[in-house]
Amino acid sequence: MLVENFCLTEMDQESAARRADVAQVLRLCGIAAGSEALAPERFYMDYGEYRVVRGPDSEIAGMVHYDVFSERRCAKIEDIAVDEDARYRGIARTLMTTALEGMTSQADIVLASVWHDAAPFYQKMGFTVEREATERSVLMAKVLDK
Ligand SMILES: CC(C)(COP(=O)(O)OP(=O)(O)OC[C@H]1O[C@@H](n2cnc3c(N)ncnc32)[C@H](O)[C@@H]1OP(=O)(O)O)[C@@H](O)C(=O)NCCC(=O)NCCS
């Protein structure tokens, strides 16, 4: 499975393909955030790393967004989402593995605020529950292998 870097903040939205990719990444960010109605502007101001995987139709089928805070030796998974019709085929596992590999040299621990529904996926990826965060989410963490 090919994982691509994706720069959401590049404003070169000239091509229709690029516009479609940006729209799809924003849609996936909305799904990860628990709402499809979030304002795109929020994400344009965002920072961090985005990785994407395309489906057989070459449209983006999944994305992970993470930040590394190297001075604190920690990282955070901000969003991870896979299109509903592409789930349970290992896309999120591939994206998460790539993200974890990308942060290992700069961080010792990775945190994530996780919806209860997604917690079993994170557990499969080696995260454990630190504490309840809100009624709908838990704070999870994983010590990064060196
Ligand atoms: C969570 C999510 C990203 C998983 O994506 P996916 O591509 O279907 O996951 P994968 O196929 O890579 O699954 C990897 C492993 O986790 C398991 N898994 C995935 N989703 C699961 C779920 N909801 N419940 C239990 N296990 C799950 C898979 O069975 C697989 O296990 P295996 O390796 O033993 O076979 C996807 O369901 C999603 O986009 N959910 C909505 C957005 C969301 O909640 N994101 C998290 C924000 S906190």
Ligand as a Chemical Component Dictionary entry (heavy atoms), coordinates in Angstrom:
data_LIG
# 
_chem_comp.id                   LIG 
_chem_comp.type                 NON-POLYMER 
_chem_comp.pdbx_formal_charge   0 
_chem_comp.three_letter_code    LIG 
# 
loop_
_chem_comp_atom.comp_id 
_chem_comp_atom.atom_id 
_chem_comp_atom.alt_atom_id 
_chem_comp_atom.type_symbol 
_chem_comp_atom.charge 
_chem_comp_atom.model_Cartn_x 
_chem_comp_atom.model_Cartn_y 
_chem_comp_atom.model_Cartn_z 
_chem_comp_atom.pdbx_ordinal 
LIG C1  C1  C 0 -10.868 3.813  13.164 1  
LIG C2  C2  C 0 -10.617 3.715  11.651 2  
LIG C3  C3  C 0 -9.638  4.813  11.259 3  
LIG C4  C4  C 0 -10.038 2.335  11.319 4  
LIG O1  O1  O 0 -9.738  2.287  9.933  5  
LIG P1  P1  P 0 -9.570  0.894  9.111  6  
LIG O2  O2  O 0 -8.814  1.183  7.877  7  
LIG O3  O3  O 0 -10.882 0.230  8.993  8  
LIG O4  O4  O 0 -8.657  0.045  10.122 9  
LIG P2  P2  P 0 -7.735  -1.220 9.724  10 
LIG O5  O5  O 0 -8.434  -2.018 8.686  11 
LIG O6  O6  O 0 -6.362  -0.761 9.422  12 
LIG O7  O7  O 0 -7.757  -2.024 11.095 13 
LIG C5  C5  C 0 -6.584  -2.408 11.827 14 
LIG C6  C6  C 0 -7.026  -3.343 12.936 15 
LIG O8  O8  O 0 -7.951  -2.664 13.806 16 
LIG C7  C7  C 0 -9.210  -3.341 13.832 17 
LIG N1  N1  N 0 -10.280 -2.336 13.836 18 
LIG C8  C8  C 0 -10.421 -1.295 12.994 19 
LIG N2  N2  N 0 -11.509 -0.584 13.324 20 
LIG C9  C9  C 0 -12.044 -1.203 14.402 21 
LIG C10 C10 C 0 -13.190 -0.927 15.215 22 
LIG N3  N3  N 0 -13.991 0.139  14.989 23 
LIG N4  N4  N 0 -13.469 -1.785 16.234 24 
LIG C11 C11 C 0 -12.663 -2.843 16.475 25 
LIG N5  N5  N 0 -11.543 -3.140 15.749 26 
LIG C12 C12 C 0 -11.264 -2.317 14.737 27 
LIG C13 C13 C 0 -9.255  -4.165 12.542 28 
LIG O9  O9  O 0 -10.092 -5.294 12.659 29 
LIG C14 C14 C 0 -7.789  -4.550 12.392 30 
LIG O10 O10 O 0 -7.502  -5.635 13.247 31 
LIG P3  P3  P 0 -6.579  -6.875 12.745 32 
LIG O11 O11 O 0 -5.266  -6.267 12.316 33 
LIG O12 O12 O 0 -6.488  -7.743 13.925 34 
LIG O13 O13 O 0 -7.304  -7.463 11.579 35 
LIG C15 C15 C 0 -11.950 3.876  10.860 36 
LIG O14 O14 O 0 -12.920 3.012  11.392 37 
LIG C16 C16 C 0 -12.525 5.268  10.849 38 
LIG O15 O15 O 0 -12.183 6.083  9.986  39 
LIG N6  N6  N 0 -13.400 5.587  11.812 40 
LIG C17 C17 C 0 -14.065 6.906  11.837 41 
LIG C18 C18 C 0 -13.098 8.006  12.215 42 
LIG C19 C19 C 0 -12.559 7.829  13.610 43 
LIG O16 O16 O 0 -13.275 7.502  14.539 44 
LIG N7  N7  N 0 -11.235 8.086  13.728 45 
LIG C20 C20 C 0 -10.568 8.062  14.962 46 
LIG C21 C21 C 0 -10.655 9.425  15.575 47 
LIG S1  S1  S 0 -10.336 9.318  17.312 48 
# 
loop_
_chem_comp_bond.comp_id 
_chem_comp_bond.atom_id_1 
_chem_comp_bond.atom_id_2 
_chem_comp_bond.value_order 
_chem_comp_bond.pdbx_ordinal 
LIG C1  C2  SING 1  
LIG C2  C3  SING 2  
LIG C2  C4  SING 3  
LIG C2  C15 SING 4  
LIG C4  O1  SING 5  
LIG O1  P1  SING 6  
LIG P1  O2  DOUB 7  
LIG P1  O3  SING 8  
LIG P1  O4  SING 9  
LIG O4  P2  SING 10 
LIG P2  O5  DOUB 11 
LIG P2  O6  SING 12 
LIG P2  O7  SING 13 
LIG O7  C5  SING 14 
LIG C5  C6  SING 15 
LIG C6  O8  SING 16 
LIG C6  C14 SING 17 
LIG O8  C7  SING 18 
LIG C7  N1  SING 19 
LIG C7  C13 SING 20 
LIG N1  C8  SING 21 
LIG N1  C12 SING 22 
LIG C8  N2  DOUB 23 
LIG N2  C9  SING 24 
LIG C9  C10 SING 25 
LIG C9  C12 DOUB 26 
LIG C10 N3  SING 27 
LIG C10 N4  DOUB 28 
LIG N4  C11 SING 29 
LIG C11 N5  DOUB 30 
LIG N5  C12 SING 31 
LIG C13 O9  SING 32 
LIG C13 C14 SING 33 
LIG C14 O10 SING 34 
LIG O10 P3  SING 35 
LIG P3  O11 DOUB 36 
LIG P3  O12 SING 37 
LIG P3  O13 SING 38 
LIG C15 O14 SING 39 
LIG C15 C16 SING 40 
LIG C16 O15 DOUB 41 
LIG C16 N6  SING 42 
LIG N6  C17 SING 43 
LIG C17 C18 SING 44 
LIG C18 C19 SING 45 
LIG C19 O16 DOUB 46 
LIG C19 N7  SING 47 
LIG N7  C20 SING 48 
LIG C20 C21 SING 49 
LIG C21 S1  SING 50 
# 
